[in-house]
Amino acid sequence: MNSEKKSEIKEIRKALDTLNQHKFVRIYNSSFRLLGFQFLKGMAFGLGSVIGATIVVSFLISFLSQIEFIPIIGEFAKEIAVEIREELKQ
């Protein structure tokens, strides 16, 4: 082997050592850490989804309650908005 290839191999080893010391790689090397990380990730995703859906649905219902010229949708949304307002007052 010539000295150029040896220096390349040393650089590759150094890069791999640096990569193996990275926190992300250490998490994936342990099954328990990986399960814990994935659990927390799933919990955060679920909570974010619920909060986001709640906000979108509340804006949608608020918007639909303003539309009174569509008989079925307007009345339905208006009733839901009244129920929500009554719950917020209590």
Beta strands, then each sheet from edge to edge (+ up, - down):
end
